[in-house]
Amino acid sequence: MACHAIWKGIDPDLRLNEDQWILEPYQTGGGRVSAFFAHILRGAELAKEDPDSLLVFSGGQTRTTSTTTEAESYMRLALAADVFTTTTPFNRATTEDHALDSYQNLLFSIARFHEYTGRYPTKITVVGYDFKQARFTDLHRAALRWPIEKFHYIGVDPEVVHENVENGEVSLISACRLMFANIVAAD
């Protein structure tokens, strides 16, 4: 799971208050913090459904105003909010604390999975914003040469997705596809 911000709170009941998060200016409003928690909930649901899964919260120390990582803060919130609801400690969730972008979220999560379990995953499910599905599926997965039939993306968007965000994502995907096509053509 690619993380997007740092939860600095201590009371999980206040998790939807923006002042409990370290946010970039563009992340305020529009229900983004509710989407962050929805990502956590969906990841936990998937991990509980599959006894062979490992939930990896992925995100590094992205804010100069905090010494914690995005991943650590998501894990802390998941535990504080008791999203795993088990009678014994839930040991199938971990953090990857170094990724600084979405490609690193995927790549470093695979490495963390191997580090944690001693093997590579047989399938990958990514939970994130719906509007980033093409980025993860068409670019990052393809760059890692991960088989499409062993890759699944679940999109959960904030209440409001601004048109400029979607347009920016489409422009990014188009530019990357063009760049990759030029690299392949040069070979």
Phi, psi and chi 1 to 4 in degrees:
 res  aa     phi    psi   chi1   chi2   chi3   chi4
   1 MET       -  122.1  169.4 -180.0  -52.4      -
   2 ALA   -78.0  122.5      -      -      -      -
   3 CYS   -87.7  160.4  -56.5      -      -      -
   4 HIS  -129.3  -11.4  -57.7  -76.3      -      -
   5 ALA  -161.3 -179.9      -      -      -      -
   6 ILE  -117.5  121.0  -64.6  172.8      -      -
   7 TRP   -83.0  121.7 -178.6   64.3      -      -
   8 LYS  -105.6    3.3   61.6 -177.9 -178.5  178.7
   9 GLY   -74.7  172.0      -      -      -      -
  10 ILE  -124.7  -18.4   55.5  171.2      -      -
  11 ASP  -106.9  110.3 -177.7   -7.9      -      -
  12 PRO   -63.7  -20.0   22.9  -31.6      -      -
  13 ASP   -68.1  -18.7  -68.5  -25.0      -      -
  14 LEU   -98.8   12.2  -58.7  176.4      -      -
  15 ARG   -60.2  -22.8   65.9 -175.2  171.8  -97.4
  16 LEU   -90.1   -0.7  -60.0 -177.4      -      -
  17 ASN   -84.2  125.8  -64.5   -7.6      -      -
  18 GLU   -60.6  -27.4  -71.4 -174.7   -8.2      -
  19 ASP   -72.3   -5.7   64.8   -8.1      -      -
  20 GLN   -90.4    1.3  -61.3  -67.2  -60.4      -
  21 TRP  -126.1  152.3  -66.3   81.6      -      -
  22 ILE   -96.6  110.2  -60.4  173.6      -      -
  23 LEU  -118.6  151.8  -58.6  170.2      -      -
  24 GLU   -77.7  155.1  -65.4  -67.8  -20.4      -
  25 PRO   -53.9  -38.2  -27.8   35.1      -      -
  26 TYR   -71.1  -11.0   71.7   87.2      -      -
  27 GLN   -90.6   -4.2  -68.0  177.2  -49.9      -
  28 THR   -83.4  146.5   59.3      -      -      -
  29 GLY    74.7  169.8      -      -      -      -
  30 GLY    74.3    8.1      -      -      -      -
  31 GLY    76.8   22.7      -      -      -      -
  32 ARG   -62.3  -40.9  -74.4 -166.3 -172.0 -108.6
  33 VAL   -66.5  -29.9  -64.1      -      -      -
  34 SER   -68.8  -33.6   64.5      -      -      -
  35 ALA   -67.4  -38.8      -      -      -      -
  36 PHE   -57.7  -46.5  -58.9  157.9      -      -
  37 PHE   -70.0  -34.2 -168.8   67.6      -      -
  38 ALA   -63.0  -36.1      -      -      -      -
  39 HIS   -61.7  -45.7  -67.1  168.1      -      -
  40 ILE   -59.6  -47.7  -67.0  169.1      -      -
  41 LEU   -60.3  -44.7  -74.6  175.2      -      -
  42 ARG   -66.2  -41.8 -172.2   66.2 -179.0  117.6
  43 GLY   -60.4  -42.2      -      -      -      -
  44 ALA   -65.4  -41.7      -      -      -      -
  45 GLU   -58.8  -46.5  -71.5  169.6    6.4      -
  46 LEU   -62.7  -42.2  -68.1  167.6      -      -
  47 ALA   -64.6  -39.1      -      -      -      -
  48 LYS   -69.4  -31.9  -70.5 -172.9  -58.3 -174.7
  49 GLU   -72.1  -29.0  -70.3  170.1    6.1      -
  50 ASP  -117.4  105.1 -178.2   -7.3      -      -
  51 PRO   -66.3  -10.5   22.1  -30.2      -      -
  52 ASP   -99.8    5.7  -64.6  -36.2      -      -
  53 SER   -90.3  163.4   67.8      -      -      -
  54 LEU  -135.4  122.5  175.8   67.1      -      -
  55 LEU   -86.0  120.9  174.2   57.7      -      -
  56 VAL  -113.4  112.5  179.7      -      -      -
  57 PHE   -81.4  124.7  -67.0  105.8      -      -
  58 SER  -122.2  124.3  174.6      -      -      -
  59 GLY   167.4  133.3      -      -      -      -
  60 GLY   -89.7 -164.8      -      -      -      -
  61 GLN   -84.2   88.8 -173.6  179.7  -19.5      -
  62 THR   -96.1   -8.7   56.6      -      -      -
  63 ARG  -119.0  129.9  -52.2  -61.6 -166.6  -81.9
  64 THR   -69.7  -17.0   57.2      -      -      -
  65 THR   -87.9    7.1   56.4      -      -      -
  66 SER  -144.6  144.1  176.6      -      -      -
  67 THR   -96.6    0.9   58.0      -      -      -
  68 THR   -95.4  165.7 -166.1      -      -      -
  69 THR  -100.2  160.7   67.5      -      -      -
  70 GLU   -58.4  -45.0  -67.8  178.2   -8.7      -
  71 ALA   -62.3  -46.2      -      -      -      -
  72 GLU   -60.8  -39.1 -174.2  -82.8  -30.4      -
  73 SER   -69.3  -37.4   78.3      -      -      -
  74 TYR   -64.9  -42.8  -86.7   47.2      -      -
  75 MET   -62.6  -43.3  174.7   70.8   97.1      -
  76 ARG   -61.6  -42.3 -165.2  167.5   36.7   80.3
  77 LEU   -66.4  -42.6  176.1   53.5      -      -
  78 ALA   -58.4  -44.0      -      -      -      -
  79 LEU   -70.0  -42.6  -66.7  171.6      -      -
  80 ALA   -64.3  -36.1      -      -      -      -
  81 ALA   -86.2   -0.7      -      -      -      -
  82 ASP    54.9   46.0 -162.6   26.5      -      -
  83 VAL   -73.1  -17.1  -60.6      -      -      -
  84 PHE   -86.7  -18.0  -60.7  112.2      -      -
  85 THR    33.3   64.3   56.2      -      -      -
  86 THR  -122.4  159.0   61.1      -      -      -
  87 THR   -83.2  -18.6   55.1      -      -      -
  88 THR  -116.7  161.3   60.1      -      -      -
  89 PRO   -57.0  135.6  -23.9   32.6      -      -
  90 PHE   -86.1  111.5 -170.3   81.7      -      -
  91 ASN  -104.9   18.5   62.8   -3.9      -      -
  92 ARG  -112.3   36.6  -70.2 -175.2  -63.9  102.9
  93 ALA  -138.8  140.2      -      -      -      -
  94 THR  -149.2  177.9 -171.7      -      -      -
  95 THR  -120.0  150.7   61.7      -      -      -
  96 GLU  -120.8  113.5  178.2  -70.2  -57.4      -
  97 ASP  -107.5   24.4  -63.3  -55.8      -      -
  98 HIS  -123.8  -20.7  -57.9  -74.3      -      -
  99 ALA   -62.7  137.2      -      -      -      -
 100 LEU  -118.7   -2.6  -60.9  176.8      -      -
 101 ASP  -152.0  175.8   61.5   38.3      -      -
 102 SER   -68.9  -35.0   57.6      -      -      -
 103 TYR   -63.5  -44.4  176.9   72.7      -      -
 104 GLN   -64.5  -34.8  -70.4  179.1   -7.1      -
 105 ASN   -54.4  -46.3  -72.2  132.6      -      -
 106 LEU   -72.6  -51.1 -178.3   55.9      -      -
 107 LEU   -61.0  -49.6  177.2   62.6      -      -
 108 PHE   -69.6  -28.0  -65.1  176.3      -      -
 109 SER   -67.6  -37.0  -69.3      -      -      -
 110 ILE   -63.4  -43.7  -66.1  168.9      -      -
 111 ALA   -64.3  -40.7      -      -      -      -
 112 ARG   -65.7  -39.6  178.9   63.4  178.1  139.5
 113 PHE   -56.4  -47.4 -175.4   98.2      -      -
 114 HIS   -63.0  -43.3 -176.8  -90.7      -      -
 115 GLU   -61.4  -40.4  180.0 -179.0   51.8      -
 116 TYR   -77.6  -37.9 -165.4   87.4      -      -
 117 THR  -106.9  -18.8   65.9      -      -      -
 118 GLY    84.1    7.4      -      -      -      -
 119 ARG  -146.9  167.0   61.6 -178.9  178.5   83.7
 120 TYR   -90.1  153.3  -72.5  101.1      -      -
 121 PRO   -67.4  151.1   21.2  -28.6      -      -
 122 THR   -91.4  -21.0   56.2      -      -      -
 123 LYS  -149.7  158.5   64.4  179.9 -179.9  175.8
 124 ILE  -129.8  133.1  -65.0  173.9      -      -
 125 THR  -121.3  125.8  -59.5      -      -      -
 126 VAL  -107.8  132.1  175.7      -      -      -
 127 VAL  -108.6  126.5  175.6      -      -      -
 128 GLY  -168.7 -166.1      -      -      -      -
 129 TYR   -65.7  137.6  -70.2  127.4      -      -
 130 ASP   -59.3  -39.0 -170.2   49.9      -      -
 131 PHE   -70.0   -6.7   64.9   85.2      -      -
 132 LYS  -101.0    6.2  -70.0 -170.7  177.2 -174.1
 133 GLN   -58.6  -46.0 -179.2  170.0   -7.4      -
 134 ALA   -62.0  -38.7      -      -      -      -
 135 ARG   -58.4  -49.0  177.7 -169.2  -59.0 -163.3
 136 PHE   -72.2  -43.4  -82.9   88.6      -      -
 137 THR   -77.4  -49.4  -57.1      -      -      -
 138 ASP   -84.0  -29.8  -60.5  -15.6      -      -
 139 LEU  -103.7  -64.9  -61.5  178.7      -      -
 140 HIS   -64.6  -48.6  -57.7  -24.9      -      -
 141 ARG   -60.1  -45.4  179.4 -150.2   53.6   80.8
 142 ALA   -64.0  -40.6      -      -      -      -
 143 ALA   -61.8  -34.5      -      -      -      -
 144 LEU   -85.0   -5.2  -64.8  173.7      -      -
 145 ARG    58.7   36.5  -61.9 -176.1  176.7  174.9
 146 TRP   -81.0  131.8 -166.1  -91.8      -      -
 147 PRO   -60.3  132.2  -16.9   26.6      -      -
 148 ILE   -59.1  -34.6 -171.8   73.1      -      -
 149 GLU   -72.6   -9.5   64.8  -84.5    3.3      -
 150 LYS  -113.1   21.2  -64.9 -177.5  179.3 -163.3
 151 PHE  -132.1  131.9 -173.1   87.0      -      -
 152 HIS  -135.1  140.8 -173.1   65.0      -      -
 153 TYR  -124.1  130.9 -169.8   94.2      -      -
 154 ILE  -115.9  117.4  -62.7  173.8      -      -
 155 GLY   -96.0  131.3      -      -      -      -
 156 VAL  -133.4  110.7  179.1      -      -      -
 157 ASP   -97.5  161.0  -84.5  -18.1      -      -
 158 PRO   -68.0  171.7   20.7  -27.1      -      -
 159 GLU   -58.3  -38.7  -64.6  166.6    8.7      -
 160 VAL  -124.0  123.8  176.9      -      -      -
 161 VAL  -112.7  114.6  177.0      -      -      -
 162 HIS   -71.6  143.8  -63.3  -76.8      -      -
 163 GLU   -57.6  -36.4 -174.8  176.8  -31.0      -
 164 ASN   -66.3  -28.8   62.0  -18.9      -      -
 165 VAL   -67.7  -48.5  170.0      -      -      -
 166 GLU   -63.4  -42.0  -71.1 -179.2  -20.7      -
 167 ASN   -63.8  -39.7  -69.5  -19.4      -      -
 168 GLY   -63.2  -40.0      -      -      -      -
 169 GLU   -66.5  -42.2 -170.3   68.7   14.8      -
 170 VAL   -62.9  -42.3  168.5      -      -      -
 171 SER   -63.0  -42.0  -64.5      -      -      -
 172 LEU   -61.8  -47.2  171.7   73.1      -      -
 173 ILE   -61.7  -44.2  -60.3  -60.3      -      -
 174 SER   -63.0  -43.8  -63.3      -      -      -
 175 ALA   -63.7  -41.4      -      -      -      -
 176 CYS   -66.1  -41.6  -71.2      -      -      -
 177 ARG   -61.6  -42.0  -74.7 -178.4  178.0  146.0
 178 LEU   -63.4  -43.6  179.7   61.6      -      -
 179 MET   -62.2  -45.5  180.0  179.1   69.6      -
 180 PHE   -65.1  -37.9  -67.2  141.8      -      -
 181 ALA   -63.0  -40.5      -      -      -      -
 182 ASN   -66.9  -36.0  -69.9  -24.8      -      -
 183 ILE   -66.9  -45.3  -69.4  170.3      -      -
 184 VAL   -63.7  -41.3  170.2      -      -      -
 185 ALA   -64.6  -33.0      -      -      -      -
 186 ALA   -71.8  -24.7      -      -      -      -
 187 ASP   -72.8      -  -73.3  -15.5      -      -
